Amino acid sequence: MVVPEDGSLRPFQKLPRSFRLKRKRLIRPLFDRNREDVGTVSKGCIRLVYRIVSRAQLEADAPVQIGFAPSRHAKAASRNRIKRLLRETYRLHQQGILGRFAGTVSALTMMIIHRAGRQDDTRPGCRVHADLPEALQQLCRRLDESSMRSERHT
């Protein structure tokens, strides 16, 4: 990750390749229902599935690896549009998560899943800009709560 000279973390204009979740061995545990180290946050049409892993498991120097999955109920053009909206909205609101994992030995693997909306939505993905930032804020609160709990137990 490139950190500017002033030390601040700024959103990337494009999601770096090292931040993309592509390995099956990292994606498969996110959907294993028997695992206790996987968390879920839902808000509107967005569902976040996440897991904290060591950076050694990622084989990349990235604080976060993220994947995007639109619902399969739409046609290909709509799914591609939804994926673009998910990437753009995440890129604009990634600060809270990047700040929590920058400079640590752990990393976050996460899938952002778009669930099919209601029939009265005029365009596919029209709630992404509202629901994804709220889901990311919920995730940040949950990560803060779990870190406070783990500090109390040590």
FIDOKOL-62055 format. One record per residue (C-alpha): residue number from 1; chain; x, y, z. Coordinates in nm, 2 decimals. Example, Ala and Ser with C-alpha at 12.3 -4.5 7.8 and 13.67 -1.06 7.14 Angstrom:
2
+------+-------+--------+--------+--------+
: resi : chain :     px :     py :     pz :
+------+-------+--------+--------+--------+
:    1 :     A :   1.23 :  -0.45 :   0.78 :
:    2 :     A :   1.37 :  -0.11 :   0.71 :
+------+-------+--------+--------+--------+
REM end
This chain:
154
+------+-------+--------+--------+--------+
: resi : chain :     px :     py :     pz :
+------+-------+--------+--------+--------+
:    1 :     A :   0.00 :   0.00 :   0.00 :
:    2 :     A :   0.13 :   0.34 :  -0.09 :
:    3 :     A :   0.12 :   0.59 :   0.20 :
:    4 :     A :   0.16 :   0.96 :   0.12 :
:    5 :     A :   0.44 :   1.16 :   0.27 :
:    6 :     A :   0.21 :   1.32 :   0.53 :
:    7 :     A :   0.13 :   0.97 :   0.66 :
:    8 :     A :  -0.24 :   0.99 :   0.59 :
:    9 :     A :  -0.43 :   0.71 :   0.43 :
:   10 :     A :  -0.63 :   0.83 :   0.13 :
:   11 :     A :  -0.88 :   0.62 :  -0.08 :
:   12 :     A :  -0.73 :   0.48 :  -0.40 :
:   13 :     A :  -0.86 :   0.60 :  -0.73 :
:   14 :     A :  -0.86 :   0.23 :  -0.84 :
:   15 :     A :  -0.87 :  -0.08 :  -0.63 :
:   16 :     A :  -0.52 :  -0.22 :  -0.63 :
:   17 :     A :  -0.47 :  -0.57 :  -0.76 :
:   18 :     A :  -0.33 :  -0.69 :  -0.42 :
:   19 :     A :  -0.66 :  -0.58 :  -0.26 :
:   20 :     A :  -0.87 :  -0.81 :  -0.47 :
:   21 :     A :  -0.99 :  -1.14 :  -0.31 :
:   22 :     A :  -0.93 :  -1.40 :  -0.58 :
:   23 :     A :  -0.79 :  -1.72 :  -0.41 :
:   24 :     A :  -1.04 :  -2.00 :  -0.35 :
:   25 :     A :  -0.87 :  -2.10 :  -0.03 :
:   26 :     A :  -0.95 :  -1.75 :   0.11 :
:   27 :     A :  -1.30 :  -1.73 :  -0.03 :
:   28 :     A :  -1.43 :  -2.07 :   0.06 :
:   29 :     A :  -1.40 :  -2.02 :   0.44 :
:   30 :     A :  -1.62 :  -1.71 :   0.42 :
:   31 :     A :  -1.91 :  -1.93 :   0.31 :
:   32 :     A :  -1.85 :  -2.23 :   0.55 :
:   33 :     A :  -2.14 :  -2.22 :   0.79 :
:   34 :     A :  -1.95 :  -2.42 :   1.05 :
:   35 :     A :  -1.68 :  -2.17 :   1.11 :
:   36 :     A :  -1.70 :  -1.94 :   1.41 :
:   37 :     A :  -1.44 :  -1.69 :   1.29 :
:   38 :     A :  -1.67 :  -1.56 :   1.01 :
:   39 :     A :  -1.89 :  -1.26 :   1.06 :
:   40 :     A :  -2.18 :  -1.11 :   0.87 :
:   41 :     A :  -2.33 :  -0.77 :   0.85 :
:   42 :     A :  -2.65 :  -0.69 :   0.65 :
:   43 :     A :  -2.80 :  -0.36 :   0.55 :
:   44 :     A :  -3.07 :  -0.33 :   0.29 :
:   45 :     A :  -2.96 :  -0.49 :  -0.03 :
:   46 :     A :  -2.60 :  -0.54 :   0.09 :
:   47 :     A :  -2.45 :  -0.83 :   0.29 :
:   48 :     A :  -2.09 :  -0.83 :   0.41 :
:   49 :     A :  -1.92 :  -1.16 :   0.49 :
:   50 :     A :  -1.58 :  -1.11 :   0.66 :
:   51 :     A :  -1.30 :  -1.29 :   0.83 :
:   52 :     A :  -0.98 :  -1.17 :   1.00 :
:   53 :     A :  -0.67 :  -1.36 :   0.89 :
:   54 :     A :  -0.29 :  -1.32 :   0.92 :
:   55 :     A :  -0.11 :  -1.14 :   0.65 :
:   56 :     A :   0.10 :  -1.44 :   0.59 :
:   57 :     A :  -0.21 :  -1.63 :   0.47 :
:   58 :     A :  -0.29 :  -1.35 :   0.21 :
:   59 :     A :   0.05 :  -1.38 :   0.04 :
:   60 :     A :   0.02 :  -1.01 :  -0.03 :
:   61 :     A :   0.10 :  -0.69 :   0.16 :
:   62 :     A :  -0.26 :  -0.57 :   0.18 :
:   63 :     A :  -0.46 :  -0.48 :   0.49 :
:   64 :     A :  -0.78 :  -0.58 :   0.32 :
:   65 :     A :  -0.87 :  -0.82 :   0.04 :
:   66 :     A :  -1.22 :  -0.78 :  -0.10 :
:   67 :     A :  -1.44 :  -0.95 :  -0.35 :
:   68 :     A :  -1.77 :  -0.84 :  -0.50 :
:   69 :     A :  -2.07 :  -1.06 :  -0.59 :
:   70 :     A :  -2.39 :  -0.93 :  -0.75 :
:   71 :     A :  -2.70 :  -1.13 :  -0.73 :
:   72 :     A :  -2.76 :  -1.38 :  -1.00 :
:   73 :     A :  -3.13 :  -1.28 :  -1.06 :
:   74 :     A :  -3.04 :  -1.00 :  -1.30 :
:   75 :     A :  -2.91 :  -1.02 :  -1.66 :
:   76 :     A :  -2.53 :  -0.99 :  -1.72 :
:   77 :     A :  -2.54 :  -0.62 :  -1.81 :
:   78 :     A :  -2.72 :  -0.54 :  -1.48 :
:   79 :     A :  -2.48 :  -0.76 :  -1.28 :
:   80 :     A :  -2.18 :  -0.57 :  -1.43 :
:   81 :     A :  -2.34 :  -0.24 :  -1.35 :
:   82 :     A :  -2.40 :  -0.35 :  -0.99 :
:   83 :     A :  -2.04 :  -0.47 :  -0.96 :
:   84 :     A :  -1.92 :  -0.13 :  -1.08 :
:   85 :     A :  -2.14 :   0.04 :  -0.83 :
:   86 :     A :  -2.02 :  -0.18 :  -0.55 :
:   87 :     A :  -1.65 :  -0.12 :  -0.63 :
:   88 :     A :  -1.70 :   0.26 :  -0.67 :
:   89 :     A :  -1.90 :   0.29 :  -0.34 :
:   90 :     A :  -1.65 :   0.08 :  -0.15 :
:   91 :     A :  -1.35 :   0.27 :  -0.29 :
:   92 :     A :  -1.51 :   0.60 :  -0.17 :
:   93 :     A :  -1.59 :   0.46 :   0.18 :
:   94 :     A :  -1.29 :   0.23 :   0.25 :
:   95 :     A :  -1.11 :   0.47 :   0.50 :
:   96 :     A :  -1.25 :   0.32 :   0.82 :
:   97 :     A :  -1.15 :  -0.03 :   0.74 :
:   98 :     A :  -0.81 :   0.05 :   0.59 :
:   99 :     A :  -0.72 :   0.25 :   0.90 :
:  100 :     A :  -0.80 :  -0.04 :   1.13 :
:  101 :     A :  -0.58 :  -0.28 :   0.95 :
:  102 :     A :  -0.29 :  -0.06 :   0.83 :
:  103 :     A :   0.03 :  -0.15 :   1.01 :
:  104 :     A :  -0.10 :  -0.46 :   1.18 :
:  105 :     A :  -0.01 :  -0.83 :   1.14 :
:  106 :     A :  -0.38 :  -0.92 :   1.07 :
:  107 :     A :  -0.58 :  -0.85 :   0.76 :
:  108 :     A :  -0.95 :  -0.86 :   0.66 :
:  109 :     A :  -1.09 :  -1.08 :   0.39 :
:  110 :     A :  -1.44 :  -0.97 :   0.29 :
:  111 :     A :  -1.70 :  -1.04 :   0.03 :
:  112 :     A :  -1.96 :  -0.77 :  -0.05 :
:  113 :     A :  -2.27 :  -0.94 :  -0.17 :
:  114 :     A :  -2.56 :  -0.76 :  -0.35 :
:  115 :     A :  -2.89 :  -0.92 :  -0.28 :
:  116 :     A :  -3.17 :  -0.88 :  -0.54 :
:  117 :     A :  -3.39 :  -0.58 :  -0.46 :
:  118 :     A :  -3.76 :  -0.54 :  -0.44 :
:  119 :     A :  -3.97 :  -0.54 :  -0.76 :
:  120 :     A :  -4.05 :  -0.16 :  -0.72 :
:  121 :     A :  -3.69 :  -0.06 :  -0.76 :
:  122 :     A :  -3.66 :   0.11 :  -1.10 :
:  123 :     A :  -3.29 :   0.03 :  -1.17 :
:  124 :     A :  -3.08 :  -0.26 :  -1.04 :
:  125 :     A :  -2.84 :  -0.15 :  -0.77 :
:  126 :     A :  -3.01 :   0.18 :  -0.70 :
:  127 :     A :  -2.97 :   0.13 :  -0.32 :
:  128 :     A :  -2.60 :   0.05 :  -0.32 :
:  129 :     A :  -2.48 :   0.41 :  -0.26 :
:  130 :     A :  -2.70 :   0.43 :   0.05 :
:  131 :     A :  -2.67 :   0.07 :   0.19 :
:  132 :     A :  -2.30 :  -0.01 :   0.15 :
:  133 :     A :  -2.16 :   0.29 :   0.35 :
:  134 :     A :  -2.40 :   0.20 :   0.63 :
:  135 :     A :  -2.30 :  -0.16 :   0.62 :
:  136 :     A :  -1.93 :  -0.06 :   0.63 :
:  137 :     A :  -2.00 :   0.16 :   0.93 :
:  138 :     A :  -2.17 :  -0.13 :   1.11 :
:  139 :     A :  -1.87 :  -0.35 :   1.03 :
:  140 :     A :  -1.63 :  -0.09 :   1.18 :
:  141 :     A :  -1.84 :  -0.08 :   1.49 :
:  142 :     A :  -1.84 :  -0.45 :   1.52 :
:  143 :     A :  -1.47 :  -0.47 :   1.47 :
:  144 :     A :  -1.42 :  -0.21 :   1.74 :
:  145 :     A :  -1.64 :  -0.41 :   1.98 :
:  146 :     A :  -1.46 :  -0.73 :   1.91 :
:  147 :     A :  -1.12 :  -0.57 :   1.97 :
:  148 :     A :  -1.24 :  -0.42 :   2.30 :
:  149 :     A :  -1.37 :  -0.76 :   2.40 :
:  150 :     A :  -1.04 :  -0.93 :   2.32 :
:  151 :     A :  -0.84 :  -0.66 :   2.51 :
:  152 :     A :  -1.05 :  -0.72 :   2.82 :
:  153 :     A :  -0.98 :  -1.10 :   2.81 :
:  154 :     A :  -0.60 :  -1.06 :   2.79 :
+------+-------+--------+--------+--------+
REM end
